[in-house]
């Protein structure tokens, strides 16, 4: 899980001790079971780590203003209205919500984006959400490599263990442009992206902007 260290600076890395750094997660789980630790049955977290899976919706309902929980329109990028959603916080990029659309083809649509201006949930074919490039900010590099001319690397997004070959180009203000070899569906903005040379972690950043933001042509009446 070296990706968790991508944002650490050298002064912290120099003092950090990782006594289990050579062990796989499965080995650590077996050790925890042997010592009867309570964490042995805990699943790998892919959502908010301090709440149970799916309960983040209840957290938002209880702790946010009503203006952030308003129902709104479900629309396609061209403005065609499909239905109503129950609050944007209820949905995730790439998800296929269980809406009862009239046409069968609409039921196969996935969440492409959130149009905050119109409080609209934008849906369409999964292929429309595929992007080859994304910008990331607040980059942190580990080691003394010279990245001034850009480089090729293997990237991982969030908690995913999927390797994504890419080309990274340095921009101003600690930003980078990442071009993937293959289009990626539903790139989760706001998540970390980390870079590897072989198995060596060389740095990471925070996903910020797609090639073109997806809006809907829907306009208020």
C-alpha positions in Angstrom: 0.0 0.0 0.0 2.8 2.4 -0.8 0.4 4.7 -2.6 -0.7 6.0 0.8 2.7 7.6 1.2 2.7 9.7 -2.0 1.9 13.0 -0.3 4.6 12.7 2.4 7.5 15.2 2.3 11.1 14.1 2.8 11.4 15.2 6.4 8.6 12.8 7.3 9.8 10.0 5.1 13.2 10.2 6.6 11.8 9.4 10.1 9.1 6.9 9.0 9.4 3.2 10.1 7.5 0.5 8.2 8.1 -2.7 10.1 5.6 -4.6 7.9 6.7 -3.0 4.7 7.9 -6.4 3.2 4.6 -8.2 4.0 1.6 -8.6 1.8 -1.9 -7.6 3.1 -2.8 -11.3 3.2 0.2 -12.0 5.5 -0.8 -9.2 7.8 -4.4 -10.4 8.0 -3.2 -13.9 9.0 -1.0 -12.4 11.8 -4.0 -10.3 13.0 -6.1 -13.5 13.1 -3.4 -15.3 15.1 -3.4 -12.5 17.7 -7.2 -12.3 17.7 -7.3 -8.7 16.7 -10.8 -7.2 16.0 -9.8 -5.9 12.5 -9.4 -9.4 11.0 -12.9 -9.4 9.3 -12.8 -5.8 8.1 -13.2 -5.5 4.3 -10.9 -3.4 2.2 -12.2 0.1 2.3 -13.2 1.8 -1.0 -15.5 4.5 0.3 -15.2 6.7 3.4 -13.1 4.7 5.8 -14.7 5.8 9.1 -18.3 4.9 8.3 -19.9 1.7 7.1 -20.4 1.1 3.4 -23.3 3.1 1.9 -24.1 5.1 5.1 -22.4 8.2 3.8 -25.8 9.2 2.4 -27.3 9.3 5.9 -24.3 11.4 7.1 -25.0 14.0 4.4 -28.8 14.0 5.1 -28.2 14.7 8.8 -25.4 17.2 8.5 -25.9 19.3 5.4 -28.1 22.2 4.4 -31.3 21.4 2.5 -29.9 23.3 -0.5 -27.4 20.5 -1.1 -30.1 17.8 -0.9 -32.6 19.2 -3.4 -34.2 16.9 -6.0 -33.5 17.8 -9.5 -33.5 16.9 -13.2 -31.8 13.8 -14.8 -30.7 14.9 -18.3 -28.5 13.9 -21.2 -25.7 16.2 -22.3 -27.9 17.4 -25.1 -30.5 18.6 -22.7 -33.0 15.8 -23.2 -34.8 15.2 -19.9 -34.9 11.6 -18.6 -36.5 12.1 -15.2 -35.9 13.3 -11.6 -33.1 12.5 -9.2 -33.3 12.5 -5.3 -30.3 14.7 -4.6 -26.9 14.7 -6.4 -25.1 13.3 -3.3 -27.0 10.0 -3.8 -25.0 9.1 -6.9 -21.5 8.3 -8.1 -19.7 8.7 -11.4 -20.0 5.6 -13.5 -22.9 4.3 -11.5 -26.0 2.9 -13.1 -28.9 4.1 -10.9 -32.1 2.1 -10.7 -34.3 4.7 -12.5 -37.5 3.5 -14.1 -37.0 5.1 -17.5 -39.5 4.4 -20.3 -36.9 3.2 -22.8 -34.8 0.2 -22.2 -31.7 1.9 -23.6 -31.9 4.6 -21.0 -31.8 2.1 -18.2 -28.3 1.1 -19.4 -27.1 4.7 -19.0 -24.5 5.6 -16.4 -23.8 8.8 -14.4 -21.4 10.9 -16.6 -21.2 14.1 -14.5 -23.0 16.5 -12.1 -24.1 19.9 -13.5 -24.0 21.9 -10.3 -25.4 25.0 -12.0 -28.6 23.3 -12.9 -28.6 20.8 -10.1 -28.8 18.2 -12.9 -27.6 14.6 -12.9 -26.1 14.0 -16.3 -26.5 10.5 -17.7 -25.7 8.7 -21.0 -23.9 5.8 -22.6 -20.7 4.7 -20.7 -18.7 5.4 -23.8 -19.5 9.1 -23.5 -17.8 9.3 -20.2 -14.5 7.9 -21.5 -11.6 10.3 -21.3 -7.9 10.0 -22.2 -6.6 13.0 -20.4 -6.9 14.7 -17.0 -5.2 17.4 -15.0 -4.0 16.9 -11.4 -2.8 19.5 -8.9 -0.6 19.7 -5.8 1.9 17.2 -7.1 4.4 15.8 -4.7 7.5 14.0 -5.9 9.5 11.4 -4.0 13.3 11.1 -4.7 15.7 13.1 -6.8 14.5 12.2 -10.3 14.4 14.9 -12.9 10.9 15.2 -14.3 11.3 18.6 -16.0 10.6 17.1 -19.5 7.8 14.9 -18.5 7.9 11.1 -18.4 6.0 7.8 -18.9 4.8 6.0 -15.8 2.2 3.6 -14.4 -0.6 5.3 -12.6 -3.1 4.1 -10.0 -6.3 6.1 -9.0 -7.7 6.2 -5.5 -7.7 2.8 -3.8 -7.7 0.9 -7.2 -5.0 -1.7 -7.8 -5.4 -1.3 -11.6 -2.2 -0.2 -13.4 -2.8 2.5 -16.0 0.1 3.3 -18.4 0.3 7.0 -19.0 2.4 10.0 -20.0 2.8 12.8 -17.5 3.6 16.4 -18.6 4.6 19.0 -16.0 2.6 22.2 -15.9 2.9 25.3 -13.8 2.1 25.6 -10.1 2.8 21.9 -9.2 0.2 20.7 -11.7 0.5 17.9 -14.2 -1.3 16.7 -17.3 -1.8 12.9 -17.5 -2.5 11.3 -20.8 -3.6 7.6 -20.5 -2.8 5.0 -23.2 -6.4 3.9 -23.2 -9.5 5.9 -22.5 -10.7 5.7 -18.9 -14.4 5.7 -17.9 -15.7 7.8 -15.0 -12.4 9.4 -13.8 -13.2 10.3 -10.2 -12.2 14.0 -9.7 -10.9 14.8 -6.3 -9.3 11.4 -5.8 -5.5 10.9 -5.6 -3.5 9.6 -8.5 -0.1 8.0 -7.9 2.8 7.3 -10.2 5.2 4.4 -10.3 8.4 3.5 -12.2 8.2 -0.3 -12.1 7.4 -1.0 -8.4 8.9 2.3 -7.1 6.5 5.0 -6.0 7.8 8.3 -7.5 5.0 10.7 -6.5 1.4 11.6 -6.9 -1.2 14.4 -7.2 -4.9 15.1 -6.9 -7.2 14.8 -9.9 -8.7 18.1 -10.8 -10.0 18.7 -14.3 -11.0 16.5 -17.3 -10.2 17.5 -20.9 -13.6 19.1 -21.2 -16.1 19.4 -18.3 -19.4 17.7 -19.1 -22.4 20.0 -18.8 -26.0 19.7 -20.1 -27.7 22.0 -22.5 -30.6 22.1 -20.2 -31.6 25.7 -19.3 -33.9 27.1 -16.6 -37.4 28.0 -17.8 
